[in-house]
Amino acid sequence: MDRFLSWNASTGPRGTIRMNKLVRASLVHLYFVCIHPFEDGNGRIARALVTRSIAESLGRFSLLALSETILADRKRY
């Protein structure tokens, strides 16, 4: 988790490593799920981290809710 948090900070808007916003959001999800630090809730937390990553890259609060979007069109998802 320490390495993940360090990477997340270094690739964020105030970080030293520049990265495409959507690539970073995708990697945030992938890295967190691979770490799997919790017995339950990893997917929900990972989706919340993606939302946070996108909002952070836009420089403003985001009302985007990936879980709601997925649930609304679950069959197609």
Secondary structure, DSSP 8 states (H G I E B T S, - for coil): -HHHHHHHHHHSTTSSS---HHHHHHHHHHHHHHH--SSS-HHHHHHHHHHHHHHHHHTS-----HHHHHHHTTTT-
